[in-house]
Amino acid sequence: MTVTLAGVPAESTTALDGESLHPVVRRRRPRPGPLVAGGFLLLLLVAVVRPSLLAPGDPLAADPLTVLAPPGAAHWLGTDHLGRDVWTRVVHGAGHSLTIGVAATAMAVTAGVLLGLLAGLAHRIADEGLSRSFDALSAFPMLLLALLLIAVVGPGTTSLIVAIGIATLPHHARVVRAQTLLVRRAGYVEQAVTFGLSPTRLVARHVLPNVLGPIPVLAVIGLGEAVLAASGLSFLGMGPQPPSPEWGAMLSEGRNYLQVGWWITIPPGVAITLTVVALTVLGRHWQARFDGRQSR
């Protein structure tokens, strides 16, 4: 056995040298959940932007000769009580449901960021008033609050967007307010104030960029909640009215034909479920990455 100067066998030294010179790089394997969710959302994006690529037919075209036809080669998901192709209506309905969800989420994020910044930067009295308003709105379940607002202003797509946006606003505003209170006490912000930086430039250059970190993650998760709320309210007749191929409205139309045409209701229900699950999985994945980056 050959012994080295350090008294260690040559074979062991070679092995140790090999490990030190060529460290094992462990790469995290991509999780299948976020990949599947992202792929489904890309397909959904195609259905929103170019639905004719997936379903070239007319979602409103009725055929009395094919009423309640079961799924088959001619109609992949069957037809409804008016002879309309269910697959075509589900694909084209993605644009209606997601447009409502995206518009409501954009409204909630924009108003929530502005009100959260105002509460975090304003005087204590204004902060208390806004915070109590956020708490009062958060005390109501989102769906119930949206339903009350629609009952006041009336049903319709615009009313649905506004109601869901107001109902989901407090969550974003409270997060931004908490972040703003942390950032405004940071050393670099106090130093910028000492140097005489104007309040507008201070907010735009130092406060706002540092409070927006968790907002994209919350927006993705909130989008799934908005789509679910929009479908639920449309099911109750508070959103787009028939013959619009909105997913919630399709559920409402097909509920009376469950015994003779289950395929009218199942596809839009599955579309709603998969969309909400995909957005939640992707949002939680990004949230975990963001939290891990913040803890470093």
N, C-alpha and C positions, 0 to 999 in steps of 0.2 A: 504494500500500500504506500503510495507516494504521499509524503507529508509536506505541506507548504511551510513557509516561514512562520505563519501564524499558528501552526499546529493543527490546522484543519485539513481534512482529506481533500485532495485535489478535485475529486468528483463533486464534493459538496460545494467547494469554492466555485467551480464552473457553473453549478446549478444556481448558486446565489448570484453570481455575476450575470447569468442569463436573465434572471428575474429582475435584477436591478437595471440592466441595460434595456430590457424589453418588457416594460411593465404591461400588465394586462389591462387593457382599456375596456371597461364594462359600459356598454351602451344600453340604455333603457329601451326595451322593446316597445314599439307603439302599441297602445292598448286597442283592442278591436272595437270597443264601444264607441269612442270618439270618431274612429275612422268610418264605422258604419253610419253613425249619426251624420257626419259630414257628407258622406256620399248620398244619403237620403235627402239632405237639405239641398245639395246641388241639383238633384233630380227635381226637387220641388221648385227650385229657382227656375229651371227650364219650363216647368208647367206654368209658372207665373208670367215669365217674359214671352215665351213662344209656346202657348198651349197647343197650337195646331201641329207642332212636331210630334206630340204624343197622342193627340186625339184630333184629327183633322175635321171631324164632323161639327154640326151645329148643336150646342147644348140645349137649345130651345126647340129644335125640330121634333115634332110629334108624328108618330105613325100609328094610326088606329089599328092597323093589321098586326102589329107586334106588341100589343098591350100585355104587360106582365110576362114577357118572354123570359125564361130562365137563362142563366149564363150559358153561352155556347160560342161557336166559331163566329157567328155573325155579330153577336153582342157579347163581349168578353165578360161583362158583369151584369148582363141582362138588361131589361128595360123596365121603366116604371109604369104607373097606372095610366099614363098618357102615351106610352110608346116611345118615350125619350131614352136615349142610350145612357145608362148609368155611368159607364166608364168616361164618356165624354163630359158628362156633367161634373163628375168628381175632379177631373183634370182642370177643367175651366173654372171650377169653383175654388181652386187653390188661390187664384188671383183675388177673388172677392174676400175670402177669409184672411189671407195674409196681408192684404192691403189695409184692412181694418185694424189688424193687430199691429202692423208696423206704424201706421199713422197714430194710433193711440199711444204706443210706446214712445214714439218721437215726441209727442206732445207732453207726456209725463216726464220724460228725461229733460227736455228743454225747460219746462216750467219748474221742475224739481231742482235743477242746478241753479237757476236764477234765485228762487226763493231760499234754497239752502245757503247760497252765498250771502244773500241779504241777511238772513238770520244769524249767520256766523260772524258777520262783520258789523252788524248794526249795534245800536245801543242796547243795553240790557232789557229795557222795557219792550222794545220792538222784538228782540229775540224771544222774550217770554211769550209775547202775543202770538208770534208765528209758530213757536214750538207747541203751544197749547192747541193751535189750530191743526197742526199736523197730528197731534195725539187724538184730537176729536175725530178727525177723518179716519185715522187708523183703527179706531174703536169699532167701526162698522166692517163687516165682511165685504170684500171687494165687490162680489156679485150683488149683494143686497144694496150697497151704496149706488152702484151703477143702475140697478133697477129702479131705485127711488128717483134718481136724476132723470132717467128716461120717462118715468111716469109724469114728471113735471113738464119737460120740454116736448114730449111726444116721440113716437118711434121713428126710425129711419137710420140710414147709414151714418149721416153726420152726427146725429144725436148719440148713436152708439159709440162712435169714436170719441166724442167729447166726454161722455159718461165714463168710459173705461179709462181715458186719460186722467180725469180728475180722481177716479177711485184708486189708481196706482201711483199718483203723484207723491203722496206723503212718504212712501218708502224711499224714493230717490232723494227727496228734500232732506230727510233726516240723516241719511248717509253723508250727503254733501255738507250739511251743517256740522256734523261731528268732525269731518276731515278739515273743514275750514277752521274750526276752533283749535285743532292741533297745529295747523300750518301757521296760523297768525302768531303763535307763540314761539315759532322757530327762530333761531338766531339770525339766519340770513334775512328773514323778513324784518326783524327789529333793526338790523343793520341798514337795510334799504330805507326804512323810515328815517333813521338817523341821517342818512345822506340826502334827505329831502326829496325822495322819489314821490311823484304825485300819486294819489290814491288809485286813479284809473290805471296807470302804468304798473303800479304795485300789484293790483289784482290780476291784470292781464299777463304779467311776466313772471310773477312768483307764486301767487295764490292759486289761480285757476288751473294751471298745468299740474299742480301737485295735489289737487283734490279730485281730479277726474280719473284717477287710476282705476278704482273699482267700478266705475259707471258702465263701461262696455260689458263687463261680465253681468252686472245686474240687468242691463238692457236685454241681453240675450235670454236670460232666465225669465225676465218680465214679459218678453215677447211671447213665450209659450203660454204664460198665464193669460195674456191678452187675447190670444187666439182661442183659448178654451172659454174665456168669458164671453167673447163675441159669439162663438158658436152656441153657447148656452142661452144667451139672450135672444139670438135669432131663432132658436128653437121655440122660445116663448112668444115669438112674433114681434119682438122689439127691434129687429134689425132689418136687413134687406127683405123685401116682400117677394113672394112667388110671382113669376116663375124664375126668379134669380137662382142660379145654381150655387148658392152659398151653402157650405156644409151643414150648418145648423138648421137652415131652412129645409134642406133635403131630408134631414132627420125628422123634422116636424111633418113633412109631407108623407113620408114613408111609414110613420108609426101606425097608421090605420090599415096597413097592408102587410103586417108582419106574418100573419098566418098563411097568406097566399103569395107573398112576394118579399121574403126576408132580404133578398139581395138589393132591395131599394135602400134599406137603412144601414146594413152592415158596412158597405164600402166607405161612405162618408164618416161613419163612426171610427172605423179603422184609420182613416186619413187624419182625423183630429188627434187620435191617440198617438200615432206614430210621430206626428209633427211636434206635439207637446213633449213627448219623451226624447226626441232627437235634440230639440232645443235645450231641454234641461240637462241632458248628458253632456252636450258640448259646453254649456255654460258652467256646469260643475267642474268639468275638466279644466277650463280656463281659470276658474276660481282657485282650484288647487295649485296650478302653476303660479298664479299671481301671489297666493299666500306663501308658497315656498320661496319665491323670489324676494318677498318682503322680509321673511325671517332670516335671510342670509346677512 
